[in-house]
Amino acid sequence: MTAVDDGAASAPGERIELLRQMIRIRRFEERCVELYSAEAIRGFLHLSIGEEAVAAGLLGVLEPGDAVVSTYREHGHALARGVPMDAVMAEMYGRATGCSHGRGGSMHLFDGERRFYGGNAIVGGGLPLAVGLALADSLGGRNTVTVCLFGDGAVAEGEFHECLNLAALWRLPVLFACENNRYAMGTALKREHAVTDLSLRAAGYGLASWPVDGMDAVEVAAAARRALESIRGGRGPCFLELRTYRFRAHSMYDADRYRDKAEIEEWKARDPIPRLFAELRAAGAAGPDAQVKLEAEVDAEIEAAVAAAESAPLEPITDLTRHVYAETR
C-alpha cells in the first residue's frame, strides 16, 4: 500500500497549522545550535532539521489520551505533542523548570501529563516500552494508541523484531513509526540492510505497513490518520516507514564525513517547509509574507522561552537523591 488520500488534511487552516508547527521546530533547533555553540546548552544535541514534516504531520493528529515513545532526536516530537516550549527549553538548559526537571536534557524529554514518555538514548530502547504501554491500555479497556518513533538503525536491533511480532500476535494498539533518514548515525541504509524497503520487513510480521513521503507533512498526516483509524478499529498494529532526511550531522559532535555533499543538497531541494508554503501560495491560501509573519511569531515564542530558561533555578543539591530510591511509606 503506497497511495495515501490527503483529503483529510487538505483544509487550508490545517495546512497552515502544519507549516507553523514545522517552523516552530526548525527555528527552535536553529536557536539551540546558537546556544550550544555559546555553551549555554551542554551535553549531546541531536537535531531533526529537515525531518519536521514527520513530527508535525504524525503527532498533530493524535488524541490527548494517546501515548508517544520517542528517540534521542525528539525536540520536534515533544513540541508537536504539545509540551510547552518553555519547559523544553528549560530542560535543554538543565533547569528545574524543565519538563524532566533538568535531569534529562536534550535526549530525555518527558511529560507524563501529555503521555509523552520521553526520548531514549538507547537505539531501539523505546520499542519494548511502547509495547508495554499499549498492552496496559488494552488490558485497561482504553481505546488509545501508542505511537513509537524510531530510526532506521533500530530496525537492525533485536527489540524491533521481538516487539513487532508480539504486537501483531496480541493485536496491540501500536503505531510503529520509523523515521528512515537513510543513516544510522554514520552507516548508510544500504550498507546495513539487505532489504532497504523497511515497510516490507514489517509486513513480514503481519502488520499493515506502507512507506510515506516523510518530506510532505500533509501526506504524513493523512497516512497517520489512516493508520490510527485502523488501529482504533481493532485491526492490530500498523507500521509507517517515513522516508525523510536530516540536513545536519548525526549530532553536534559529528564531522559528517560519510555523506556526499551533493546528496545533502538534493534532499534540501525537498525541504518540507518551503514545499508546503509554495503549495499554500499556489492555492491562494497564503500571501507572500505569510511565512515571515509565522517566523516572527515563533521567534518571539523562542526568545521568551530562552529568557525563562536563563532565569530558572537549577535543582538544589538537597534534591540530588530524589527519584533515585523508592520512598518508604
C-alpha positions in Angstrom: 0.0 0.0 0.0 1.6 3.2 -1.1 -1.1 5.7 -2.1 -2.4 8.0 0.6 -5.5 10.1 0.3 -4.6 13.6 1.7 -8.1 14.9 1.7 -8.4 14.7 5.5 -5.6 17.2 5.8 -6.4 19.4 2.8 -8.2 22.2 4.6 -6.1 25.4 4.3 -6.3 26.0 8.1 -4.8 22.6 8.8 -2.0 23.1 6.3 -1.1 26.4 7.8 -1.0 24.8 11.2 1.3 22.2 9.8 3.5 24.9 8.4 3.5 26.8 11.7 4.5 23.7 13.6 7.3 22.9 11.3 8.6 26.4 11.5 8.5 26.2 15.4 10.5 23.0 15.3 13.1 24.3 12.8 13.6 27.7 14.5 13.8 26.2 17.9 16.6 23.8 16.9 18.4 26.6 15.0 18.3 28.6 18.2 19.6 25.6 20.1 22.6 25.4 17.8 23.4 29.0 18.7 23.0 28.3 22.4 25.0 25.1 22.2 27.9 27.0 20.4 27.8 29.6 23.2 27.9 26.7 25.8 24.6 27.7 27.3 23.3 24.2 26.4 25.7 21.3 27.1 25.8 17.6 26.7 24.6 15.9 23.5 22.4 17.6 20.9 20.8 15.7 18.0 18.9 17.9 15.5 16.0 16.9 13.4 16.3 19.8 10.9 14.9 18.5 7.6 12.6 16.0 9.4 10.0 18.4 10.7 7.2 17.1 8.5 7.2 13.8 10.4 6.7 15.4 13.8 4.1 17.9 12.6 2.2 15.5 10.5 2.2 12.5 12.7 1.8 13.9 16.2 -0.6 16.6 15.2 -3.4 14.1 14.5 -3.2 12.2 17.8 -5.8 12.2 20.5 -5.0 13.6 24.0 -5.1 10.1 25.6 -2.7 8.6 23.1 0.9 7.8 24.2 4.1 8.7 22.5 7.5 7.0 22.9 10.3 8.8 21.2 14.1 8.7 20.4 17.1 10.9 21.4 16.2 13.1 18.4 12.9 14.2 19.9 12.7 18.0 20.3 10.3 18.3 17.4 8.3 15.3 18.7 7.9 17.0 22.1 6.9 20.4 20.6 4.4 18.8 18.2 2.9 16.8 21.0 2.1 20.0 22.9 4.9 20.0 25.5 5.3 23.7 26.2 8.3 25.3 24.6 9.5 27.0 27.8 9.5 23.6 29.5 11.5 22.0 26.7 14.0 24.9 26.5 14.4 24.9 30.3 15.2 21.2 30.1 17.9 21.9 27.4 19.4 24.3 30.0 19.2 21.6 32.7 16.9 23.8 34.8 14.5 22.7 37.5 11.5 24.1 35.5 12.3 21.8 32.6 9.9 19.1 31.5 12.2 16.5 33.1 13.1 18.8 36.0 16.5 19.4 34.5 17.6 15.8 34.9 17.2 14.6 31.3 18.4 17.2 29.0 18.1 17.1 25.2 17.8 13.3 24.9 15.3 12.6 27.7 12.4 15.0 27.4 9.3 13.7 29.3 5.8 14.9 30.0 3.5 12.4 31.8 0.5 14.7 31.7 0.6 14.6 27.9 1.6 10.9 27.8 4.9 11.8 26.2 7.1 9.1 27.6 10.3 10.6 26.6 13.3 10.2 24.4 15.6 7.3 24.8 19.4 7.3 24.4 19.4 3.5 23.5 18.8 2.7 19.8 15.6 0.7 19.7 15.1 1.1 23.5 11.7 2.7 23.2 10.1 -0.3 21.3 9.6 -2.6 24.4 8.3 0.4 26.4 5.7 1.2 23.7 4.5 -2.4 23.5 4.2 -2.4 27.3 2.2 0.8 27.3 -0.1 -0.5 24.6 -0.6 -3.7 26.5 -1.5 -1.8 29.6 -4.0 0.3 27.8 -5.5 -2.7 26.0 -5.9 -4.6 29.3 -7.4 -1.5 30.9 -10.0 -1.2 28.2 -8.8 2.2 26.9 -9.3 2.9 23.2 -6.0 4.6 22.9 -3.0 4.2 20.6 0.7 4.2 21.5 2.9 5.8 18.8 6.5 4.5 18.8 9.1 6.6 16.9 12.5 5.2 16.0 15.1 5.4 13.3 16.1 3.1 10.5 19.1 1.9 12.7 16.7 0.4 15.2 15.3 -2.0 12.6 18.6 -3.9 12.9 18.1 -4.4 16.7 16.6 -7.5 18.2 13.9 -5.4 20.0 12.4 -4.4 16.7 11.7 -8.0 15.6 10.5 -9.1 19.1 8.2 -6.2 19.6 6.6 -6.2 16.1 6.0 -9.9 16.4 4.4 -9.6 19.9 2.3 -6.6 19.0 1.0 -8.4 15.9 0.4 -11.6 17.8 -1.6 -9.9 20.5 -3.1 -7.3 18.2 -1.9 -4.4 20.3 -2.8 -0.8 19.6 0.7 0.4 18.5 1.6 2.6 15.6 5.3 1.9 14.8 6.7 5.0 13.0 10.1 4.5 11.5 11.9 7.8 10.7 14.0 6.5 7.9 16.6 9.2 7.3 18.9 6.8 5.5 21.7 6.8 8.0 22.1 5.0 11.3 24.5 7.5 12.8 27.1 7.3 10.0 26.1 4.0 8.4 24.1 4.2 5.2 20.9 2.2 5.0 22.2 0.1 2.0 25.3 -0.8 4.0 23.2 -2.1 6.9 20.1 -3.7 5.5 20.0 -6.3 2.6 16.3 -5.3 2.2 16.2 -1.5 2.2 12.4 -1.3 1.9 11.7 -1.3 5.6 8.0 -1.5 5.2 8.4 -4.9 3.7 10.3 -6.0 6.8 7.4 -5.0 9.0 4.9 -6.6 6.7 6.6 -9.9 7.3 5.2 -9.9 10.8 1.7 -9.4 9.6 1.4 -5.7 10.2 -0.4 -3.3 7.8 2.6 -1.5 6.5 3.4 1.1 3.9 6.0 3.8 3.0 5.2 7.5 3.2 6.9 10.6 1.8 8.3 11.9 5.1 9.2 15.3 3.5 5.5 16.0 3.0 3.7 17.0 6.2 0.2 16.7 4.5 0.9 13.2 3.3 2.3 12.2 6.7 -0.8 13.4 8.4 -3.1 11.6 6.0 -1.1 8.3 6.4 -1.2 8.7 10.2 -4.9 9.2 10.2 -5.4 6.1 8.1 -3.2 4.0 10.4 -4.8 5.3 13.6 -8.3 4.6 12.3 -7.3 1.0 11.5 -5.7 0.5 14.9 -8.6 2.0 16.8 -10.9 -0.2 14.8 -9.2 -3.2 16.4 -7.3 -4.4 13.4 -4.0 -4.6 15.1 -0.8 -2.5 14.9 0.4 -0.6 11.8 3.9 0.4 10.6 4.7 3.6 8.7 8.1 3.9 7.0 8.5 7.7 6.9 11.2 8.4 4.3 12.9 11.6 5.4 16.3 13.1 5.7 18.3 15.1 8.3 20.1 18.1 6.8 22.5 18.3 9.7 25.0 15.8 11.0 24.0 13.0 13.4 24.9 15.2 16.4 26.8 18.4 17.1 29.9 16.3 17.7 29.7 14.6 14.3 32.0 15.8 11.5 29.5 14.4 8.9 32.2 12.9 6.5 30.2 9.9 5.5 27.7 11.7 3.1 28.2 13.2 -0.3 27.5 16.9 -0.1 25.6 16.7 -3.4 23.2 14.2 -1.8 22.5 16.6 1.1 21.8 19.4 -1.4 19.5 17.1 -3.4 17.4 16.5 -0.3 17.4 20.1 0.7 15.6 20.8 -2.5 12.7 18.8 -1.0 12.7 20.9 2.2 9.2 20.3 3.7 8.8 24.0 4.9 9.2 25.9 1.6 7.5 23.0 -0.1 4.3 23.4 1.9 4.5 27.2 1.7 4.7 27.0 -2.0 1.6 24.8 -2.1 -0.3 27.2 0.1 0.6 30.2 -2.1 -0.3 28.3 -5.3 -3.7 27.5 -3.7 -4.2 31.2 -2.7 -4.3 30.2 1.0 -1.2 32.2 2.0 0.2 35.5 1.0 3.8 36.1 0.1 4.6 37.4 3.6 2.8 34.6 5.5 6.0 32.7 6.3 7.7 35.8 7.5 4.8 36.5 9.9 4.8 33.0 11.2 8.6 33.1 11.7 8.3 36.4 13.6 5.6 34.9 15.9 7.7 31.8 16.5 10.9 33.8 17.2 9.1 35.7 19.9 8.0 32.5 21.5 11.5 31.1 21.4 13.1 34.2 22.9 10.5 34.2 25.7 11.4 30.5 26.3 15.2 31.3 26.4 14.6 34.2 28.8 12.6 32.0 31.1 15.2 29.2 31.0 18.0 31.5 31.8 16.2 32.9 34.8 15.0 29.5 36.0 16.7 27.8 39.0 18.9 24.8 39.0 17.7 21.8 41.0 19.0 22.2 44.6 21.8 19.9 45.8 19.5 18.6 48.5 17.3 17.1 45.8 20.1 15.0 44.2 18.9 11.7 45.8 15.3 12.3 44.9 13.9 9.8 42.3 16.9 7.5 42.8 15.4 5.2 45.5 11.8 4.4 46.2 10.4 6.4 49.1 9.5 4.5 52.2 6.0 4.8 53.5 
